[in-house]
Amino acid sequence: MKETPFTMDEDWLVYHPDPHKPEFRLPAGAVDAHCHVFGPGAEFPFAPERKYTPCDASKDDLWALRDHLGFARNVIVQATCHGSDNRAMLDAIAHSQGRARGVATVTRDISDAELDALHDAGIRGVRFNFVKRLVDALPLDTLEEIAGRIERLGWHVVIYFEACDLPEYFNFFSALPSTVVVDHMGRPDVNKSADGEEFDLFIRLLADNDNIWSKVSCPDRLSCSGPPDYSDVVPFARRVVETFPDRVLWGTDWPHPNLKSHMPDDGDLVDFIPRIATTTDLQHKLLVSNPMRLYWPEEA
């Protein structure tokens, strides 16, 4: 393999080299419904327009983590550092023996034939990123057009935004025609109340739109109290799980892009699950039946 032409950002934190085995035993068939692959850069170059250059995080590293933690399947979400070049993710899915599906990034000029090819390769959704420090957001009419075009495939839209921007996008998100999945509960400010006005607006987004789901992932990304407990995130995630038990997903977010304060132990993240999904029924919905219904409906 030729030498990578990319140099990892100096402040980039590499994923945990030796996460502990979780105490919480995942239910059979559990799905890690939000993770990424980065490169390797020498094989799958990062996008010229990227806002960051990460470490390499290969499919083989992801499979090793999957098996160590006790998951059965993965949903790989296209990382912004690869732009709309989905080859690294598609390569991982192709080598997963049917145990991975994906969420792609596409542009307006993609053809229907190319969308069909992505579907055949295991893609089941597209991601729209509204986090302004990570991407230059696409015009809303472009996103509406893409969302309309993927309906025939039964795909969903994944949206990533920060809580402070929800008032700006509330009506747009509510009008999206397909199933919509929100990344990481819309990144709430956990210094505020889980019953406060800001998070109430997020809850109303889901309550008013029964096509909108939420991932209750990334306590490491949201917490101010920090590891290993991430206690300040618990009331937010538990409220979502208990209010919308049939529309929640969970994922590791491995290899944890753009974290600056600490790199989480993925075993801690799995042990966080029973604190937000407190019964075996809620755990099964969160980790098995909900992601299977969305990503492997032919088996659900």
C-alpha positions in Angstrom: 0.0 0.0 0.0 1.4 3.4 -0.9 2.1 5.9 1.8 -0.9 8.1 2.8 -0.7 11.7 1.5 -2.6 13.0 4.5 -1.3 14.0 7.9 -3.7 13.6 10.9 -4.6 16.9 12.6 -2.2 17.6 15.5 -5.1 17.9 18.1 -6.9 14.8 16.8 -7.5 12.1 19.5 -7.1 8.6 18.3 -9.7 6.1 19.4 -9.2 4.1 22.7 -6.7 1.3 22.1 -8.1 -1.1 24.7 -11.7 -0.6 25.7 -12.8 -2.7 28.6 -15.3 -5.6 28.2 -18.7 -4.1 29.1 -20.5 -5.3 32.2 -23.8 -4.8 30.5 -24.6 -7.8 28.3 -26.1 -6.7 25.0 -29.2 -8.5 23.8 -28.7 -11.0 21.0 -28.7 -9.3 17.7 -27.8 -5.9 19.0 -26.9 -3.2 16.4 -24.4 -0.5 16.7 -26.5 2.0 14.7 -24.0 4.9 14.4 -20.3 4.4 13.7 -17.8 5.4 11.0 -14.8 4.3 9.0 -12.0 6.7 8.1 -9.9 5.7 5.2 -7.3 4.3 5.4 -6.3 7.5 3.7 -3.8 5.8 1.4 -6.6 3.6 0.0 -9.6 5.9 0.3 -8.4 9.5 0.3 -10.1 12.2 2.4 -12.1 14.9 0.7 -10.2 18.1 -0.3 -13.0 20.2 1.2 -12.9 18.4 4.6 -12.8 20.5 7.8 -10.6 18.0 9.6 -8.1 15.2 8.8 -8.7 12.2 11.2 -6.8 9.1 12.1 -7.2 6.0 10.0 -10.0 3.8 11.4 -10.5 0.8 9.2 -13.3 -1.7 8.7 -11.1 -4.4 10.4 -10.7 -2.2 13.4 -14.5 -1.7 13.5 -15.2 -5.4 13.2 -12.8 -6.1 16.1 -14.6 -3.5 18.3 -18.0 -5.0 17.3 -17.0 -8.4 18.4 -15.3 -7.2 21.6 -18.3 -5.2 22.7 -20.8 -7.9 21.7 -22.7 -6.3 18.8 -24.0 -8.4 15.9 -24.3 -5.7 13.3 -23.2 -2.1 12.4 -24.7 0.9 10.7 -21.9 2.9 9.1 -22.6 6.6 8.7 -20.7 8.5 6.1 -18.1 10.8 7.7 -17.8 14.4 6.6 -14.1 14.0 6.1 -14.9 11.8 3.1 -17.5 14.2 1.7 -19.8 12.5 -0.9 -17.2 9.9 -1.8 -18.8 6.9 -0.1 -16.2 4.3 -1.2 -14.6 3.6 2.2 -18.0 2.9 3.7 -19.2 0.9 0.7 -16.0 -1.2 0.9 -16.7 -1.9 4.6 -20.3 -3.0 3.9 -19.1 -5.2 1.0 -16.8 -7.0 3.4 -19.2 -7.3 6.3 -20.8 -10.6 5.3 -24.2 -8.9 5.4 -23.7 -7.5 8.9 -23.4 -3.8 8.0 -25.7 -1.3 6.3 -24.9 2.4 5.6 -26.0 6.0 5.5 -24.5 7.9 2.6 -23.8 11.5 1.7 -25.0 12.4 -1.8 -25.2 15.5 -3.9 -28.1 16.9 -6.1 -26.6 15.6 -9.3 -26.7 11.9 -8.3 -28.7 9.9 -10.9 -31.5 7.5 -10.1 -29.3 4.6 -11.4 -26.6 5.6 -8.9 -29.1 5.7 -6.1 -30.3 2.2 -7.1 -26.6 1.0 -7.0 -26.2 2.4 -3.6 -29.3 0.6 -2.4 -28.1 -2.6 -3.8 -24.8 -2.0 -2.0 -26.5 -1.7 1.4 -27.3 2.0 1.8 -30.5 2.8 3.5 -30.4 6.5 4.2 -28.7 9.8 3.4 -27.3 12.3 5.9 -27.8 16.0 6.0 -25.3 17.9 8.2 -26.4 21.2 9.7 -23.4 21.7 12.1 -21.9 24.8 10.7 -18.4 24.3 12.0 -18.2 21.0 10.2 -19.8 21.6 6.8 -21.0 24.3 4.5 -24.7 23.5 4.6 -26.5 22.7 1.3 -29.4 24.9 0.2 -32.6 23.6 1.7 -34.3 23.2 -1.6 -31.5 20.8 -2.6 -32.1 18.8 0.5 -35.9 18.7 -0.1 -35.3 17.4 -3.6 -32.9 14.6 -2.4 -35.3 13.7 0.4 -38.2 13.4 -2.2 -36.1 11.3 -4.5 -35.1 8.6 -1.9 -38.7 8.0 -0.8 -39.2 5.3 -3.5 -36.3 3.4 -2.1 -37.7 3.3 1.4 -34.6 5.2 2.7 -34.6 7.7 5.6 -32.9 11.0 6.2 -30.4 11.5 9.0 -30.0 15.0 10.3 -27.2 16.4 12.4 -27.7 19.7 14.1 -27.1 21.6 17.4 -29.9 22.5 19.8 -29.4 26.2 19.4 -30.2 25.9 15.7 -33.4 23.9 16.1 -35.8 26.9 16.1 -34.3 27.9 12.7 -34.9 24.4 11.1 -37.9 23.2 13.0 -40.4 23.7 10.2 -38.0 22.4 7.6 -37.4 19.2 9.5 -41.1 18.8 10.1 -41.8 19.0 6.4 -39.4 16.3 5.3 -41.5 13.5 3.7 -39.5 10.4 4.6 -38.5 8.8 7.9 -36.1 11.2 9.7 -33.5 10.2 12.2 -31.9 12.8 14.5 -28.3 12.3 15.4 -27.4 12.5 19.2 -30.7 14.0 20.4 -30.0 17.2 18.5 -26.9 17.9 20.7 -28.7 19.3 23.8 -27.0 21.6 26.2 -26.9 19.4 29.3 -26.1 22.3 31.5 -29.8 23.2 31.0 -32.7 21.1 32.3 -34.0 18.0 30.5 -37.4 19.4 31.2 -36.6 22.9 30.1 -37.8 25.0 27.2 -34.9 24.2 24.9 -35.2 20.4 25.2 -39.0 20.6 25.2 -38.7 22.0 21.7 -36.8 18.8 20.6 -39.4 16.6 22.3 -42.1 18.5 20.5 -40.4 17.9 17.2 -40.7 14.2 17.7 -44.2 14.4 19.3 -45.6 16.4 16.4 -44.0 14.2 13.7 -44.4 10.5 14.1 -41.9 10.0 11.2 -39.0 11.5 13.2 -36.7 9.2 15.3 -33.7 10.0 17.5 -30.4 8.4 18.3 -29.7 8.6 22.0 -26.0 8.3 21.5 -22.8 10.2 22.3 -22.9 10.9 26.0 -19.1 11.5 25.6 -19.8 14.3 23.1 -22.6 15.9 25.2 -21.4 15.5 28.8 -19.9 18.2 31.0 -19.5 15.9 34.0 -17.4 13.5 31.9 -16.5 9.8 32.1 -17.1 7.1 33.0 -20.7 7.9 34.1 -21.7 10.8 31.9 -24.5 11.3 34.5 -25.6 14.7 33.2 -26.7 13.1 29.9 -28.9 10.4 31.5 -32.1 12.5 32.1 -32.1 13.7 28.5 -31.6 10.3 26.9 -34.0 8.5 29.3 -36.7 11.0 28.6 -36.4 10.3 24.8 -36.2 6.5 25.3 -39.2 6.4 27.6 -41.4 8.9 25.5 -40.6 7.4 22.1 -39.5 3.8 22.7 -40.3 2.6 19.2 -38.3 5.5 17.5 -34.9 5.4 19.2 -31.5 4.1 18.2 -28.1 3.8 19.8 -24.6 3.7 18.5 -21.0 4.0 19.7 -20.0 6.9 17.3 -16.7 5.0 17.0 -14.0 6.3 16.3 -15.4 9.4 17.9 -14.6 12.2 15.5 -13.6 15.7 16.6 -13.5 15.0 20.4 -11.1 17.4 22.0 -11.5 16.8 25.8 -11.1 13.1 26.1 -11.4 9.8 24.2 -14.1 7.5 25.6 -13.7 3.9 26.6 -16.3 2.2 24.4 -17.0 -0.3 27.2 -18.2 2.7 29.3 -20.5 3.7 26.5 -22.1 0.3 26.4 -22.4 0.3 30.2 -24.3 3.6 29.8 -27.2 1.9 28.0 -29.1 0.4 30.9 -29.1 3.7 32.7 -31.2 5.2 29.8 -33.1 2.1 28.8 -33.9 0.7 32.1 -35.9 -2.4 31.2 -35.1 -5.4 29.0 -38.1 -4.4 26.7 -36.7 -0.9 26.2 -33.2 -2.3 25.7 -34.4 -4.7 23.0 -36.3 -2.0 21.2 -33.4 0.4 21.3 -30.7 -2.1 20.2 -32.5 -4.8 18.2 -36.0 -4.3 17.0 -35.9 -0.6 16.1 -32.6 -0.7 14.1 -33.6 -4.0 12.4 -36.9 -2.4 11.3 -35.1 0.5 9.8 -32.0 -1.1 8.3 -32.9 -4.8 7.7 -36.7 -4.6 7.3 -36.6 -7.8 5.3 -35.5 -9.7 8.4 -37.4 -7.7 11.1 
